Amino acid sequence: MIKQLILWMALLTISTGVYAQESKESEVPKKFNTYNYRRAMECLDESEYDKAKEFLETEVKENPKNGYAFNILSLLNFINEENDEALEAINKAITLIPKKDAEKLAECYDIRAHIYLQMEDSLKALDDLAFAFKLNPKDTEFIQNRAQIYYEMEQYDLSDAEYQKCIDLDPKDVMGYMGIGRNANAQERWEDAIKMFDKVEKIADEDYNKHFDFRADSYMGLKKWDKAAEDLITFVEKDEEYSAVLYAIEDHQEMIPVLKTKLKLKTMQNPTNPYWPYFLAKVEQKTGDYKAAIEHYYKSDEIDETNGSIGNIIDCCEEMGDYQRALDIINKTLEEDSTLTDLIDTKINVLENLGRYDEAVELAETLFEEGDGDSYNFANFITRGYAYYKAGNLKGALDDFILAIADYDKYSSAYFYKARIYERLGDEAMAKMDYAKVVELEEESESYRCIPYAYLSLGEKEKAVEYMEKRLEEEEDKGNLYDAACLYSLMGEKEKALDYLEKSFQKGWRSFIHMDNDSDLDNIRDTQRYKDLVAKYKAMLEKELSENNVVGKPANTGTGQVSEVPFTKEGGVCKVKCDINGLPLHFVFDTGAADVSISQVEATFMLKNGYLSSNDVVGKQRYIDANGDVTEGTVINIKKVNFGGMHLSNVKASVVRNQKAPLLLGQSVLSKLGKIEIDNTKKVLRITH
């Protein structure tokens, strides 16, 4: 199956003229450049995709021979994942567009190839890409797309042959060498891969950096840790993105001491650069050295207090089991900037881990603002429902989980807690229905958070054990080990439960108040071994916390300058103007969003009109969706962001594969601006920086 990332990347290569400006419109024959067609183009230019589609549908109804309209209509359907409609429209475009317009026909075949990919028909996609290149042999992206498909099919020889065609046509074709090198890595031909990436280093533009990341993989394959670390450091230095380092140390523990040493050296050599202590802190946090991580996050924060370090410090405190200090930092941070609403959910979770359930409920209820219909959503219902559940308000929790499911019915945990509540209320039939739904959703998504318990409650003990073992095979972390202890306790297998509990403690589990209130452990709670384990690790926690003293948030060292940015309110959300690489756009001001996000359609427009280049496509990043699943998305680098007269450089943004998705201005920009206050009277954002 072709990955969604490939579909998006391929879409960016389609020069369809969807967002045609006047120069583009002149390429459409006059008789097809009708009122409806032009209005559709204007709507697309304003990001009004539904209206554009309506105009195009009217156009093809009134003028069924307008292949150019069918071409754009097909692309809109494709982006919206309406595959049958997209295929029907592009087939008509191919039939109707004049044969002399070879370049436009090539684009049509390219679009149809990507529709076939989305329908998982790789062979038809390959045929269409071959024909597209035949029609327009100047465009090597058609060859690159074929090479990518072969790579996904693990037919590396055929993929290499396609990339070699690109090199034969242009000996300085970076993607040709990158593709062959990537294929060699996939086959563990590390030396061959390094030769390709060395070539890229010689011919690529100075701002191109992907080969460092790929070559690091090659060196890791050869166990040349020092060279691998050098390439990773170079990559993150150019990219200001630490995720490549974290992925590396997940699979190669031997890299950790080498990377730490090099990052420490970079931190010493660049005392005014906030990124090096931040990257070092990320590695230390990932490896469980929370005290060192916090120290380096604070060092980064002292240099640039807008880089998001405080959120990571709170995470470290929670990981250590120091929930009181986490709460103190949250409260102080919210005092300084009340707009950081994403901290509210964190605070609720911390309060629950402190056993302060009534306070957690009270705070969760503030998520629902009077008169704000948008606050009545899946995420808020889940948060409040869980708070009610922990506080013992089963009816309130049940109502919220039911409402959450009404808003989004694919989240297995909502069904799981519903089932547990029904069990406590004595309604076994309803509980079994919900446990069965948990099994259905998690088998479909291959996400096994609740399924072991669901199978156990359905009387299928062997299945419960099977899926718990799958979880532990994926990652034997403290959370999964604790859950295994809970499962075996429920089964009555006390020694096995205690074995897993001890392993979870050894991995860093320190949520003692949660344990005290977790009925899953009732079968082992009175055993001497349980009491001894808890006493031992509680004492260890006290020692760890005394040694891992966390200082408070450094004082604000900003300039004190204040900027006011006007906003408008539409549908309960604030919209602000923001220039992205010189392109003026309206974004939703969203303090709860992690980064800037734009729709796939805006990204295509920016690429086609020079606001983005292919070098700005960073690659992959992992996200957690509403179902709790980790997926890979596409990340781009925005070189210049102008917001309210403040200029930022190299801001990461995520691309959303939904043409209706709003443009969101999240924390990757907001955290760099300073203290933000919302003045609803004057309708301005007041920023102290």
C-alpha positions as CSV (number, residue, x, y, z in Angstrom):
1,M,0.0,0.0,0.0
2,I,1.4,3.4,-0.9
3,K,1.9,5.6,2.1
4,Q,-0.2,8.8,2.5
5,L,3.0,10.8,2.7
6,I,3.8,9.7,-0.8
7,L,0.4,10.7,-2.1
8,W,0.9,14.2,-0.6
9,M,4.4,14.6,-1.9
10,A,3.3,13.4,-5.3
11,L,0.3,15.8,-5.3
12,L,2.8,18.7,-4.9
13,T,4.3,17.8,-8.2
14,I,1.1,18.1,-10.2
15,S,1.2,21.5,-12.0
16,T,-2.6,21.6,-12.7
17,G,-3.0,25.3,-12.4
18,V,-5.7,24.8,-9.9
19,Y,-4.9,28.2,-8.4
20,A,-4.5,29.8,-11.8
21,Q,-3.5,33.4,-11.8
22,E,-4.0,35.5,-14.9
23,S,-0.9,34.1,-16.6
24,K,-2.2,30.6,-16.0
25,E,-5.8,31.3,-17.1
26,S,-4.5,32.5,-20.5
27,E,-3.4,28.9,-21.1
28,V,-7.0,27.7,-21.1
29,P,-8.7,28.1,-24.5
30,K,-11.0,31.1,-24.5
31,K,-14.2,29.0,-25.1
32,F,-13.5,27.0,-21.9
33,N,-12.4,30.0,-19.8
34,T,-16.1,30.7,-18.9
35,Y,-17.7,32.7,-16.1
36,N,-18.2,29.6,-14.0
37,Y,-14.6,28.4,-14.6
38,R,-13.2,31.9,-13.7
39,R,-15.4,32.1,-10.6
40,A,-14.1,28.7,-9.5
41,M,-10.5,29.8,-9.9
42,E,-11.3,33.0,-7.8
43,C,-12.8,30.8,-5.1
44,L,-9.8,28.5,-5.0
45,D,-7.6,31.6,-4.7
46,E,-9.6,32.6,-1.6
47,S,-9.5,29.0,-0.2
48,E,-13.3,28.6,-0.7
49,Y,-13.1,25.0,-1.9
50,D,-16.8,24.1,-1.6
51,K,-17.9,27.1,-3.6
52,A,-15.2,26.4,-6.2
53,K,-16.5,22.8,-6.5
54,E,-20.1,24.1,-7.0
55,F,-19.0,26.5,-9.8
56,L,-17.1,23.6,-11.5
57,E,-20.1,21.3,-11.2
58,T,-22.3,23.9,-12.7
59,E,-19.7,24.5,-15.5
60,V,-19.5,20.8,-16.5
61,K,-23.3,20.5,-16.4
62,E,-23.7,23.5,-18.7
63,N,-20.6,22.8,-20.8
64,P,-20.0,19.0,-20.6
65,K,-17.0,19.3,-23.1
66,N,-14.9,21.5,-20.8
67,G,-12.1,19.1,-20.1
68,Y,-10.1,21.8,-18.2
69,A,-13.0,22.1,-15.7
70,F,-13.2,18.3,-15.3
71,N,-9.4,18.3,-14.6
72,I,-9.6,20.7,-11.7
73,L,-12.8,19.1,-10.4
74,S,-11.0,15.7,-10.4
75,L,-8.2,17.1,-8.3
76,L,-10.6,18.6,-5.7
77,N,-12.4,15.3,-5.5
78,F,-9.0,13.5,-5.1
79,I,-7.9,15.8,-2.3
80,N,-11.2,15.1,-0.5
81,E,-10.7,11.4,-1.0
82,E,-13.8,11.0,-3.2
83,N,-12.0,8.5,-5.4
84,D,-14.8,7.3,-7.7
85,E,-15.9,10.9,-8.5
86,A,-12.2,11.9,-9.0
87,L,-11.6,9.0,-11.4
88,E,-14.8,9.7,-13.4
89,A,-13.9,13.4,-13.8
90,I,-10.3,12.8,-14.8
91,N,-11.3,10.2,-17.4
92,K,-13.5,12.8,-19.0
93,A,-10.7,15.4,-18.8
94,I,-8.4,13.0,-20.7
95,T,-11.0,12.4,-23.3
96,L,-11.9,16.1,-23.8
97,I,-8.7,18.1,-23.5
98,P,-7.2,18.6,-27.0
99,K,-4.4,16.2,-27.9
100,K,-2.2,19.1,-28.9
101,D,-2.1,20.3,-25.3
102,A,0.3,17.5,-24.4
103,E,1.5,19.2,-21.2
104,K,-2.0,19.5,-19.8
105,L,-2.8,15.9,-20.8
106,A,0.4,14.7,-19.0
107,E,-0.8,16.4,-15.9
108,C,-4.1,14.6,-16.2
109,Y,-2.4,11.2,-16.4
110,D,-0.3,12.2,-13.4
111,I,-3.5,13.1,-11.5
112,R,-5.1,9.8,-12.5
113,A,-2.0,7.9,-11.4
114,H,-2.4,9.4,-7.9
115,I,-6.0,8.5,-7.8
116,Y,-5.1,4.9,-8.6
117,L,-2.5,5.0,-5.8
118,Q,-5.1,6.2,-3.4
119,M,-7.3,3.3,-4.6
120,E,-4.3,1.0,-4.1
121,D,-3.9,0.1,-7.8
122,S,-0.1,0.5,-8.2
123,L,0.1,-1.1,-11.7
124,K,-2.4,1.3,-13.3
125,A,-0.6,4.2,-11.6
126,L,2.7,3.1,-13.1
127,D,1.2,2.9,-16.6
128,D,-0.2,6.4,-16.3
129,L,3.0,7.9,-15.1
130,A,4.9,6.3,-17.9
131,F,2.4,7.8,-20.4
132,A,2.6,11.2,-18.7
133,F,6.4,11.2,-19.1
134,K,6.0,10.2,-22.8
135,L,3.7,13.2,-23.3
136,N,6.0,15.6,-21.4
137,P,9.6,14.2,-21.3
138,K,10.9,17.4,-19.7
139,D,9.3,16.6,-16.4
140,T,11.4,14.0,-14.5
141,E,9.0,14.1,-11.5
142,F,6.9,11.5,-13.4
143,I,9.9,9.2,-13.3
144,Q,10.6,9.9,-9.7
145,N,7.0,9.0,-8.8
146,R,7.3,5.7,-10.6
147,A,10.6,5.1,-8.7
148,Q,8.8,5.8,-5.4
149,I,6.0,3.3,-6.2
150,Y,8.6,0.6,-7.0
151,Y,10.3,1.4,-3.7
152,E,7.1,0.9,-1.8
153,M,6.6,-2.4,-3.6
154,E,10.2,-3.3,-2.5
155,Q,11.2,-3.8,-6.2
156,Y,14.4,-1.9,-5.7
157,D,16.1,-2.8,-9.0
158,L,13.2,-1.3,-10.9
159,S,13.2,1.8,-8.6
160,D,16.9,2.2,-9.1
161,A,16.4,2.1,-12.9
162,E,13.9,4.9,-12.8
163,Y,16.1,7.1,-10.6
164,Q,19.0,6.4,-12.9
165,K,16.9,7.7,-15.8
166,C,16.7,11.0,-13.9
167,I,20.5,11.1,-13.5
168,D,21.1,10.3,-17.1
169,L,18.9,13.2,-18.1
170,D,20.6,15.5,-15.5
171,P,23.8,14.4,-13.9
172,K,23.1,16.8,-11.1
173,D,19.7,15.4,-10.3
174,V,19.7,15.3,-6.4
175,M,16.6,13.2,-6.1
176,G,18.0,10.5,-8.4
177,Y,21.0,10.0,-6.2
178,M,18.9,10.3,-3.0
179,G,16.5,7.7,-4.3
180,I,19.2,5.2,-5.2
181,G,20.9,5.8,-1.8
182,R,17.6,5.4,0.1
183,N,17.0,2.1,-1.8
184,A,20.5,0.8,-0.9
185,N,19.7,1.6,2.8
186,A,16.5,-0.4,2.6
187,Q,18.6,-3.4,1.4
188,E,21.3,-2.8,4.1
189,R,23.9,-2.0,1.4
190,W,25.3,0.7,3.6
191,E,28.6,1.4,1.7
192,D,26.7,1.8,-1.6
193,A,24.3,4.2,0.0
194,I,27.0,6.3,1.5
195,K,28.5,6.8,-2.0
196,M,25.2,8.2,-3.3
197,F,24.8,10.5,-0.3
198,D,28.4,11.7,-0.7
199,K,27.6,12.6,-4.3
200,V,24.5,14.6,-3.1
201,E,26.7,16.5,-0.7
202,K,28.8,17.7,-3.6
203,I,26.1,18.7,-5.9
204,A,23.2,19.8,-3.7
205,D,22.3,23.4,-2.8
206,E,23.7,24.6,0.5
207,D,20.3,24.6,2.2
208,Y,19.5,21.0,1.2
209,N,20.1,18.7,4.2
210,K,18.2,15.4,3.8
211,H,21.3,13.4,2.8
212,F,22.8,14.0,6.3
213,D,19.8,12.2,7.9
214,F,19.9,9.3,5.4
215,R,23.7,8.9,5.6
216,A,23.5,8.8,9.4
217,D,21.3,5.7,8.9
218,S,24.0,4.2,6.7
219,Y,26.7,4.8,9.3
220,M,24.5,3.4,12.0
221,G,24.1,0.3,9.9
222,L,27.9,0.0,9.8
223,K,28.1,0.7,13.6
224,K,30.2,3.8,12.9
225,W,28.6,5.7,15.7
226,D,30.8,8.8,15.6
227,K,30.2,9.5,11.9
228,A,26.5,8.8,12.3
229,A,26.4,11.3,15.2
230,E,28.2,13.9,13.2
231,D,25.7,13.6,10.4
232,L,22.8,13.8,12.8
233,I,24.2,16.8,14.5
234,T,24.7,18.5,11.1
235,F,21.1,17.6,10.1
236,V,19.5,19.0,13.2
237,E,21.8,22.1,13.1
238,K,20.5,22.9,9.6
239,D,16.9,21.7,10.2
240,E,16.4,22.7,13.9
241,E,14.4,19.5,14.2
242,Y,15.4,17.0,16.9
243,S,13.1,14.1,16.0
244,A,15.8,12.4,13.8
245,V,18.0,12.1,16.8
246,L,15.3,10.6,18.9
247,Y,14.4,8.0,16.3
248,A,18.1,7.1,16.0
249,I,18.5,6.4,19.8
250,E,15.3,4.4,19.9
251,D,17.0,1.7,17.7
252,H,20.6,2.2,18.5
253,Q,21.4,2.6,22.2
254,E,25.1,2.7,21.4
255,M,24.5,6.1,19.9
256,I,23.4,7.7,23.2
257,P,26.8,8.5,24.8
258,V,28.3,9.7,21.5
259,L,25.4,12.0,20.8
260,K,25.3,13.4,24.3
261,T,29.0,14.3,24.2
262,K,28.6,16.0,20.8
263,L,25.5,17.9,21.9
264,K,27.2,19.0,25.2
265,L,30.2,20.3,23.1
266,K,27.8,22.2,20.8
267,T,26.1,23.7,23.8
268,M,29.4,24.9,25.2
269,Q,30.6,26.2,21.8
270,N,27.3,28.1,21.2
271,P,26.3,29.6,24.6
272,T,23.7,32.0,23.0
273,N,22.0,29.4,20.9
274,P,18.9,27.9,22.6
275,Y,18.6,24.9,20.3
276,W,21.6,22.9,21.5
277,P,20.6,22.7,25.2
278,Y,17.1,22.0,24.0
279,F,18.2,19.1,21.7
280,L,20.4,17.8,24.5
281,A,17.5,17.9,26.9
282,K,15.3,16.0,24.5
283,V,17.9,13.1,24.4
284,E,18.2,13.1,28.2
285,Q,14.5,13.1,28.6
286,K,14.1,10.2,26.1
287,T,16.7,8.2,28.0
288,G,15.2,8.8,31.4
289,D,17.7,11.3,32.8
290,Y,15.1,13.7,33.8
291,K,17.2,15.8,36.2
292,A,19.8,16.5,33.5
293,A,17.0,17.1,31.0
294,I,15.3,19.7,33.2
295,E,18.7,21.5,33.8
296,H,19.2,21.8,30.0
297,Y,15.6,22.8,29.3
298,Y,16.1,25.7,31.8
299,K,19.4,26.6,30.2
300,S,17.6,26.8,26.8
301,D,14.7,28.8,28.4
302,E,17.1,31.3,29.9
303,I,18.4,32.0,26.3
304,D,15.0,32.0,24.7
305,E,12.0,31.7,27.0
306,T,9.6,31.3,24.1
307,N,10.9,27.9,22.8
308,G,8.4,25.7,24.7
309,S,10.9,24.3,27.3
310,I,8.5,24.8,30.2
311,G,6.0,22.2,28.8
312,N,8.8,19.7,28.5
313,I,9.9,20.4,32.1
314,I,6.4,19.7,33.3
315,D,6.5,16.4,31.3
316,C,9.8,15.5,33.1
317,C,8.3,16.2,36.5
318,E,5.4,14.0,35.7
319,E,7.7,11.2,34.4
320,M,9.7,11.4,37.7
321,G,6.5,11.2,39.7
322,D,6.9,14.7,41.0
323,Y,3.4,15.8,40.4
324,Q,3.3,18.6,43.0
325,R,6.2,20.4,41.4
326,A,4.6,19.9,38.0
327,L,1.5,21.6,39.4
328,D,3.5,24.5,40.9
329,I,5.1,25.1,37.5
330,I,1.8,24.9,35.7
331,N,0.2,27.4,38.0
332,K,3.0,29.8,37.7
333,T,3.1,29.5,33.9
334,L,-0.7,30.1,33.7
335,E,-0.3,33.2,36.0
336,E,2.1,34.7,33.5
337,D,0.2,33.7,30.4
338,S,-3.5,32.7,30.8
339,T,-3.9,32.0,27.1
340,L,-1.9,28.7,27.3
341,T,-5.1,26.7,27.5
342,D,-3.4,23.5,26.4
343,L,-2.0,23.4,29.9
344,I,-5.5,23.0,31.3
345,D,-5.7,19.4,30.3
346,T,-2.2,18.8,31.7
347,K,-3.2,20.4,35.0
348,I,-6.3,18.2,35.2
349,N,-4.2,15.1,34.7
350,V,-1.7,16.2,37.4
351,L,-4.5,16.9,39.8
352,E,-5.8,13.4,39.2
353,N,-2.4,11.9,39.9
354,L,-2.3,13.9,43.1
355,G,-5.6,12.4,44.1
356,R,-7.3,15.8,44.1
357,Y,-10.3,14.6,42.1
358,D,-12.8,17.2,43.0
359,E,-10.4,20.0,41.9
360,A,-9.8,18.1,38.6
361,V,-13.6,17.9,38.0
362,E,-14.0,21.6,38.8
363,L,-11.3,22.5,36.3
364,A,-12.6,20.1,33.7
365,E,-16.0,21.8,33.9
366,T,-14.4,25.1,32.9
367,L,-13.6,23.6,29.5
368,F,-17.2,24.2,28.6
369,E,-17.7,27.9,28.1
370,E,-21.2,29.2,28.3
371,G,-22.5,30.2,24.9
372,D,-19.5,28.6,23.1
373,G,-20.9,25.7,21.1
374,D,-17.4,24.7,19.9
375,S,-16.4,23.7,23.4
376,Y,-18.9,20.9,23.4
377,N,-16.6,18.5,21.6
378,F,-15.2,15.0,21.8
379,A,-11.9,16.0,23.5
380,N,-13.6,18.0,26.3
381,F,-16.2,15.3,26.9
382,I,-13.4,12.7,27.3
383,T,-11.4,14.9,29.7
384,R,-14.4,15.7,31.9
385,G,-15.7,12.2,31.7
386,Y,-12.5,10.7,32.9
387,A,-12.3,13.3,35.7
388,Y,-15.9,12.3,36.8
389,Y,-14.9,8.6,36.6
390,K,-11.9,9.1,38.9
391,A,-14.0,11.2,41.3
392,G,-16.7,8.4,41.5
393,N,-19.4,10.3,39.6
394,L,-20.4,7.4,37.4
395,K,-23.5,8.9,36.0
396,G,-21.7,12.1,35.0
397,A,-18.9,10.1,33.5
398,L,-21.3,7.8,31.5
399,D,-23.1,10.8,30.1
400,D,-19.9,12.4,28.9
401,F,-18.5,9.3,27.3
402,I,-21.8,8.8,25.5
403,L,-21.6,12.4,24.2
404,A,-18.0,12.0,23.2
405,I,-18.9,8.9,21.1
406,A,-21.8,10.9,19.5
407,D,-19.2,13.5,18.4
408,Y,-16.5,10.9,17.4
409,D,-17.2,7.2,17.4
410,K,-13.8,5.7,16.7
411,Y,-12.1,6.2,20.1
412,S,-11.9,2.9,21.8
413,S,-11.2,4.2,25.3
414,A,-14.6,5.9,25.5
415,Y,-16.3,2.6,24.9
416,F,-14.0,0.9,27.4
417,Y,-14.8,3.3,30.3
418,K,-18.5,3.1,29.3
419,A,-18.3,-0.7,29.6
420,R,-16.6,-0.5,33.0
421,I,-19.2,1.9,34.3
422,Y,-22.0,-0.4,33.1
423,E,-20.3,-3.2,34.9
424,R,-20.3,-1.2,38.1
425,L,-24.0,-0.3,37.6
426,G,-24.8,-4.0,37.1
427,D,-25.7,-3.8,33.4
428,E,-23.7,-6.7,32.0
429,A,-25.4,-6.7,28.6
430,M,-24.5,-3.1,27.8
431,A,-21.0,-3.7,29.1
432,K,-20.4,-6.6,26.8
433,M,-21.6,-4.6,23.8
434,D,-19.1,-1.9,24.6
435,Y,-16.3,-4.4,25.2
436,A,-17.1,-5.9,21.8
437,K,-16.8,-2.5,20.2
438,V,-13.4,-2.0,21.9
439,V,-12.2,-5.2,20.3
440,E,-13.6,-4.2,16.9
441,L,-12.0,-0.8,16.9
442,E,-8.6,-1.9,18.2
443,E,-8.2,-4.9,15.9
444,E,-9.1,-2.7,13.0
445,S,-6.6,0.0,14.0
446,E,-4.0,-2.3,15.4
447,S,-3.9,-0.2,18.5
448,Y,-4.0,-2.4,21.6
449,R,-4.6,0.0,24.5
450,C,-7.7,-1.5,26.0
451,I,-8.3,-4.8,24.1
452,P,-6.6,-7.1,26.6
453,Y,-9.0,-6.0,29.3
454,A,-11.9,-6.1,26.9
455,Y,-11.2,-9.7,26.0
456,L,-10.8,-10.7,29.6
457,S,-14.1,-9.1,30.5
458,L,-15.7,-11.1,27.5
459,G,-14.3,-14.3,29.0
460,E,-11.5,-14.8,26.5
461,K,-8.5,-15.1,28.7
462,E,-6.1,-16.5,26.0
463,K,-6.9,-13.6,23.7
464,A,-6.3,-11.1,26.6
465,V,-2.9,-12.6,27.2
466,E,-2.1,-12.6,23.4
467,Y,-2.8,-8.9,23.0
468,M,-1.0,-7.9,26.2
469,E,2.1,-9.8,24.9
470,K,1.7,-7.9,21.6
471,R,1.8,-4.6,23.5
472,L,4.9,-5.7,25.4
473,E,6.6,-6.8,22.2
474,E,6.1,-3.4,20.7
475,E,7.5,-1.6,23.7
476,E,8.2,-2.9,27.2
477,D,8.0,0.5,28.9
478,K,6.8,1.3,32.4
479,G,3.2,2.0,31.3
480,N,2.8,-1.3,29.4
481,L,4.4,-3.2,32.2
482,Y,2.1,-1.6,34.8
483,D,-0.9,-2.5,32.6
484,A,0.3,-6.1,32.4
485,A,0.5,-6.2,36.2
486,C,-3.2,-5.0,36.3
487,L,-4.3,-7.6,33.8
488,Y,-2.7,-10.6,35.6
489,S,-4.0,-9.2,38.9
490,L,-7.5,-9.3,37.5
491,M,-6.9,-12.9,36.3
492,G,-5.8,-13.9,39.8
493,E,-2.3,-14.7,38.7
494,K,-0.7,-12.9,41.6
495,E,3.0,-13.7,41.3
496,K,3.0,-12.9,37.6
497,A,1.2,-9.6,38.4
498,L,3.8,-8.8,41.0
499,D,6.6,-9.7,38.6
500,Y,5.3,-7.2,36.1
501,L,4.7,-4.6,38.7
502,E,8.3,-4.8,39.9
503,K,9.5,-4.5,36.3
504,S,7.4,-1.4,35.9
505,F,8.9,0.1,39.1
506,Q,12.4,-0.7,37.7
507,K,11.5,1.2,34.5
508,G,10.4,4.3,36.5
509,W,6.7,3.8,37.4
510,R,6.0,6.2,40.3
511,S,2.3,6.9,40.2
512,F,1.5,5.7,43.7
513,I,-1.7,7.6,44.3
514,H,-3.1,6.2,41.0
515,M,-2.1,2.7,42.2
516,D,-3.8,3.3,45.6
517,N,-7.1,4.0,43.7
518,D,-6.7,1.4,41.0
519,S,-9.2,-1.5,41.6
520,D,-7.4,-3.6,39.1
521,L,-4.7,-4.3,41.7
522,D,-7.1,-5.3,44.5
523,N,-6.2,-9.0,44.2
524,I,-2.5,-8.3,45.0
525,R,-2.8,-5.3,47.3
526,D,-2.8,-7.3,50.6
527,T,0.2,-9.5,49.7
528,Q,3.4,-8.8,51.6
529,R,5.4,-8.6,48.4
530,Y,3.1,-5.8,47.1
531,K,3.6,-3.9,50.4
532,D,7.3,-4.4,50.3
533,L,7.6,-3.3,46.7
534,V,5.5,-0.1,47.3
535,A,7.5,0.8,50.4
536,K,10.8,0.2,48.6
537,Y,10.0,2.4,45.6
538,K,8.2,5.1,47.6
539,A,11.4,5.5,49.6
540,M,13.3,5.5,46.3
541,L,11.0,8.2,44.9
542,E,11.6,10.4,48.0
543,K,15.3,10.1,47.5
544,E,15.1,10.8,43.8
545,L,13.0,13.9,44.3
546,S,15.3,15.3,46.9
547,E,18.3,14.8,44.5
548,N,16.4,16.0,41.4
549,N,15.5,19.4,42.8
550,V,13.6,21.4,40.2
551,V,14.1,25.2,40.4
552,G,11.3,27.6,39.4
553,K,10.8,29.1,36.0
554,P,13.3,31.8,35.3
555,A,12.1,35.4,35.4
556,N,10.9,37.0,32.2
557,T,13.8,38.6,30.4
558,G,11.9,39.9,27.4
559,T,12.2,43.5,26.2
560,G,8.8,44.5,27.6
561,Q,7.7,45.8,24.2
562,V,4.0,45.4,23.5
563,S,2.4,44.8,20.1
564,E,-1.3,44.7,19.3
565,V,-2.6,42.4,16.6
566,P,-6.2,42.8,15.4
567,F,-8.4,39.7,15.2
568,T,-11.9,38.9,13.9
569,K,-14.2,36.3,15.4
570,E,-16.0,33.9,13.2
571,G,-17.9,30.8,14.4
572,G,-16.5,31.2,17.9
573,V,-12.8,31.3,16.8
574,C,-10.3,34.1,16.5
575,K,-8.8,34.8,13.0
576,V,-5.7,36.8,12.5
577,K,-3.6,37.9,9.5
578,C,-0.3,36.3,9.1
579,D,2.2,36.5,6.2
580,I,3.8,33.1,5.2
581,N,6.9,33.6,3.0
582,G,5.2,36.8,1.8
583,L,1.8,35.3,1.2
584,P,-1.0,36.9,3.3
585,L,-3.4,34.4,4.8
586,H,-5.9,34.3,7.6
587,F,-5.2,31.8,10.4
588,V,-7.2,30.6,13.3
589,F,-5.4,31.7,16.5
590,D,-5.2,28.3,18.4
591,T,-3.2,28.1,21.6
592,G,-4.1,24.4,21.8
593,A,-2.4,23.5,18.5
594,A,1.1,22.3,18.6
595,D,2.3,23.9,15.4
596,V,1.2,25.8,12.3
597,S,-1.0,23.7,10.1
598,I,-2.1,24.3,6.6
599,S,-4.3,22.3,4.3
600,Q,-2.9,20.2,1.4
601,V,-4.5,22.7,-1.0
602,E,-2.7,25.7,0.4
603,A,0.6,23.8,0.3
604,T,0.1,23.0,-3.3
605,F,-0.8,26.6,-4.1
606,M,2.3,27.9,-2.3
607,L,4.6,25.4,-4.1
608,K,3.2,26.3,-7.5
609,N,3.4,30.0,-7.0
610,G,6.9,30.2,-5.5
611,Y,6.0,30.6,-1.8
612,L,7.5,27.2,-1.1
613,S,10.2,25.2,-2.8
614,S,10.8,21.4,-2.8
615,N,13.7,21.9,-0.4
616,D,11.2,23.3,2.2
617,V,9.6,19.8,2.5
618,V,11.2,18.6,5.7
619,G,9.8,15.0,5.6
620,K,8.1,13.0,8.2
621,Q,6.8,13.6,11.7
622,R,4.8,11.4,14.1
623,Y,1.4,12.6,15.3
624,I,-1.2,11.2,17.7
625,D,-4.7,11.3,16.2
626,A,-8.0,11.3,18.1
627,N,-8.0,7.5,18.1
628,G,-4.8,7.5,20.0
629,D,-2.9,6.1,17.0
630,V,0.5,7.3,16.0
631,T,0.7,8.2,12.3
632,E,3.2,9.9,10.0
633,G,2.5,13.3,8.5
634,T,4.3,15.7,6.3
635,V,6.2,18.7,7.7
636,I,7.4,21.7,5.8
637,N,9.7,24.5,6.8
638,I,8.4,28.1,6.5
639,K,11.4,30.4,6.1
640,K,9.7,33.7,7.0
641,V,6.6,34.3,9.2
642,N,5.4,37.9,9.8
643,F,2.8,38.1,12.5
644,G,1.7,41.5,13.8
645,G,5.0,43.1,12.6
646,M,7.1,40.5,14.4
647,H,9.3,38.4,12.1
648,L,10.2,34.8,12.7
649,S,12.4,32.5,10.7
650,N,12.3,28.7,10.0
651,V,9.0,27.8,11.5
652,K,7.8,24.2,11.1
653,A,4.3,23.5,9.9
654,S,2.3,20.4,9.3
655,V,0.2,19.7,6.2
656,V,-3.3,18.4,6.8
657,R,-4.8,16.1,4.1
658,N,-8.2,17.7,4.2
659,Q,-9.2,20.5,2.0
660,K,-11.7,21.8,4.5
661,A,-9.2,21.9,7.4
662,P,-8.7,25.5,8.8
663,L,-5.4,27.2,8.8
664,L,-4.1,27.0,12.4
665,L,-1.5,29.3,14.0
666,G,-0.2,27.1,16.9
667,Q,2.5,27.0,19.5
668,S,5.5,26.7,17.0
669,V,4.8,30.4,16.3
670,L,2.9,31.5,19.4
671,S,5.5,30.2,21.9
672,K,8.2,32.4,20.2
673,L,6.2,35.7,20.5
674,G,6.1,36.2,24.2
675,K,3.2,36.8,26.7
676,I,-0.1,36.9,24.9
677,E,-3.4,38.4,26.2
678,I,-6.7,38.4,24.4
679,D,-8.6,41.7,24.6
680,N,-12.1,40.9,23.5
681,T,-13.3,44.5,23.9
682,K,-10.8,46.0,21.5
683,K,-10.6,42.7,19.5
684,V,-6.8,42.6,19.6
685,L,-4.1,40.2,20.8
686,R,-1.7,42.0,23.1
687,I,1.8,40.5,22.9
688,T,4.5,41.4,25.3
689,H,7.9,40.5,23.9
